[in-house]
Amino acid sequence: MRKIAITDIHGCKNTFLALLDKVALSQSDELYLLGDYVDRGPDSKGVIDVIREMRRKGYQVQGLRGNHEELVLQAAGNDFSGLDRWLLSDGRKTLESFGVERYSDIPAEYLDFMRELPYFLETDGYILVHGGLDFNLPDPLGNTEEMCWIRNWDWYGQVRYDWLDGRTILHGHTPMAVHRIEDQFINLESDRYLDLDAGCVFAERRFTDKEGLGLLCAFDMTNRELLFQQYAG
């Protein structure tokens, strides 16, 4: 049995499927998805469909909530909080994948899927979270908003290793070039954090300011191995 983590799929269903093939995932493995299944990419609905179908077939798949799931749920509840313009531009692909014009028209089972996602998980010495943890708090696991939204430059220098007590943080949310992810992997034993977001969706031509990205990353926690898949849609 292996434990494998993937993050920030962002509607890139074909890339997700290709990476699962590369990983050769079996029903005895545990797959952990660290959030941001939707927005930006071509098939947000399709990504969620893949996850739900895997569960129906008996695959062990656990998911976390990312900031983009938070945004969809806010929009579906008409709680835009000043983000309506951003949602219309960054989330248009999500609406198109569902064939609807409003977030509130996304079928209830998909919204329920997002609502049921936890903000963090712990397994075998790893803390899994979408964005990171706020180590300025007495309890870094106490602020769910920061778990979704905090950027790595805001917390890497604040890590309280006494609180971590030997655990390692896996996260996404902040896209990084492959060589930077590999550098973090080399220093994993000392730094105790690893960003797995290689900016898969930014391979699309419309993201011309995101050079050096465009891959989906999987981390085999059991065998301590990184795997990368080039963008495939």
C-alpha positions in Angstrom: 0.0 0.0 0.0 1.2 3.5 -0.9 0.1 6.9 0.1 0.2 9.4 -2.7 -0.6 13.2 -2.7 -1.6 15.4 -5.7 -2.7 19.0 -5.6 -4.1 21.9 -7.8 -5.6 19.9 -10.7 -7.6 23.0 -11.7 -9.9 21.3 -14.2 -7.0 19.5 -16.1 -8.8 16.2 -16.2 -6.7 14.6 -18.9 -3.5 15.5 -17.1 -4.9 14.1 -13.9 -5.7 10.8 -15.6 -2.3 10.6 -17.3 -0.6 11.1 -13.9 -2.7 8.4 -12.3 -1.6 6.1 -15.1 2.0 7.0 -14.5 1.6 6.4 -10.7 -0.1 3.1 -11.5 -2.6 3.7 -8.7 -4.3 0.6 -7.3 -7.2 0.1 -5.0 -4.8 -0.8 -2.2 -3.2 2.6 -2.4 -4.4 5.7 -0.7 -4.7 8.9 -2.8 -4.8 12.3 -1.1 -5.9 15.3 -3.1 -5.0 18.7 -1.6 -7.6 20.9 -3.1 -8.3 23.2 -6.1 -10.1 20.7 -8.5 -11.9 23.5 -10.2 -11.5 26.8 -12.1 -9.1 27.9 -14.8 -8.7 24.6 -16.6 -10.9 23.0 -19.3 -13.0 20.5 -17.3 -13.7 21.1 -13.7 -16.8 19.0 -13.7 -14.8 16.2 -15.3 -12.2 16.2 -12.5 -14.8 15.8 -9.9 -16.5 13.1 -11.9 -13.2 11.2 -12.0 -12.8 11.4 -8.2 -16.4 10.4 -7.5 -16.2 7.5 -10.0 -12.9 6.3 -8.4 -14.6 6.2 -5.0 -17.5 4.3 -6.5 -15.1 1.7 -7.9 -13.5 1.2 -4.4 -10.4 3.4 -4.7 -9.3 5.0 -1.5 -9.5 8.7 -2.3 -9.6 11.5 0.2 -9.8 15.2 -0.7 -9.2 18.5 0.9 -10.8 21.8 0.3 -8.8 24.5 -1.5 -9.5 28.2 -1.9 -11.2 27.6 -5.3 -13.7 25.3 -3.8 -14.3 28.0 -1.1 -14.9 30.5 -3.9 -17.4 28.3 -5.7 -19.3 27.7 -2.5 -19.4 31.4 -1.7 -20.6 32.3 -5.2 -23.2 29.5 -5.2 -24.5 31.1 -1.9 -24.4 34.6 -3.4 -21.8 35.6 -0.8 -19.3 37.1 -3.3 -17.5 39.2 -0.7 -16.2 41.6 -3.4 -14.9 38.7 -5.5 -17.6 38.6 -8.2 -15.4 40.1 -10.9 -12.5 37.7 -10.1 -15.0 34.7 -10.1 -16.3 35.7 -13.5 -12.9 35.7 -15.0 -11.1 32.9 -13.2 -14.1 30.7 -12.8 -15.7 31.0 -16.2 -14.2 27.6 -17.2 -16.0 26.0 -14.3 -19.4 27.3 -15.3 -18.7 26.2 -18.9 -17.8 22.7 -17.8 -21.2 22.4 -16.1 -23.1 24.1 -18.9 -24.5 26.7 -16.6 -24.3 30.5 -16.3 -24.4 30.9 -12.5 -22.6 29.1 -9.7 -26.0 28.5 -8.0 -27.0 26.4 -11.0 -24.2 23.8 -10.4 -25.9 20.5 -9.5 -26.3 20.1 -5.8 -24.3 16.9 -5.6 -21.2 18.7 -6.8 -21.7 21.5 -4.3 -22.2 18.9 -1.6 -18.9 17.2 -2.7 -17.1 20.5 -2.1 -18.9 21.3 1.2 -17.9 17.9 2.6 -14.2 18.4 2.0 -12.1 18.9 5.2 -9.5 21.6 5.5 -6.6 19.3 6.6 -5.7 15.7 7.2 -3.0 13.9 9.1 -1.5 10.6 8.1 1.7 8.8 9.0 3.7 11.8 10.1 2.3 14.2 7.4 0.0 17.1 7.8 -1.8 17.7 4.5 -3.3 21.1 3.8 -4.0 23.2 0.7 -2.2 26.5 1.3 -0.3 26.1 4.5 -0.4 26.9 8.2 -0.3 30.2 10.2 2.4 29.6 12.8 1.7 32.9 14.4 -1.4 31.3 16.0 -1.2 29.3 19.2 -2.8 26.4 17.2 -1.7 26.5 13.6 -4.6 24.2 12.8 -7.1 26.7 14.2 -7.6 29.0 11.2 -9.3 27.3 8.2 -9.3 30.4 6.1 -5.5 30.6 6.2 -5.2 26.9 5.4 -6.9 27.6 2.1 -5.3 31.0 1.3 -1.9 31.5 2.9 1.0 31.7 0.5 4.2 29.8 1.3 6.3 33.0 1.6 4.1 34.0 4.5 4.8 31.0 6.6 8.0 29.1 5.6 10.0 31.4 7.8 7.6 31.0 10.7 7.6 27.2 11.1 7.6 26.1 14.7 9.4 22.8 14.7 8.7 22.1 18.3 5.0 22.1 17.4 5.5 20.0 14.3 7.3 17.4 16.4 8.8 15.6 13.5 5.8 15.9 11.1 6.1 17.1 7.5 3.7 19.5 5.8 2.5 18.8 2.3 0.7 21.5 0.5 -0.1 23.3 -2.8 -1.7 26.6 -3.7 1.6 28.5 -4.6 2.8 27.4 -8.0 6.5 26.6 -8.2 8.8 25.5 -11.0 9.9 21.8 -10.9 13.4 22.6 -9.9 12.3 24.5 -6.9 10.0 21.6 -5.8 12.9 19.2 -6.3 15.1 21.5 -4.2 12.5 21.4 -1.4 12.4 17.6 -1.7 16.2 17.4 -1.2 15.8 19.4 2.0 12.6 17.7 3.2 14.2 16.1 6.3 15.4 19.4 7.6 12.7 21.9 6.4 9.7 19.7 6.9 7.6 21.2 4.1 7.0 20.4 0.4 4.9 22.4 -2.1 3.5 20.0 -4.7 1.9 22.7 -7.0 3.9 22.7 -10.3 1.3 25.0 -11.9 -0.3 22.4 -14.3 -3.0 24.7 -15.7 -0.5 27.5 -16.5 0.6 25.5 -19.5 -2.4 26.9 -21.3 -1.4 29.6 -23.8 -3.5 32.3 -22.2 -1.3 32.2 -19.1 1.7 33.8 -20.9 3.2 35.2 -17.7 3.7 31.8 -16.0 6.8 30.4 -17.6 8.5 27.4 -16.0 5.2 25.8 -14.9 2.8 23.5 -16.6 3.1 20.1 -14.8 1.0 18.1 -12.4 3.0 16.6 -9.5 2.4 13.5 -7.4 4.4 12.7 -4.2 4.6 9.1 -3.1 4.8 9.5 0.6 5.5 5.8 1.2 8.5 5.6 -1.1 9.6 9.2 -1.0 9.4 9.8 -4.7 8.2 12.7 -6.9 6.5 12.1 -10.2 5.6 14.8 -12.8 3.2 14.8 -15.7 3.3 17.4 -18.5 0.0 19.2 -19.2 -2.3 17.2 -21.4 -5.5 19.1 -21.1 
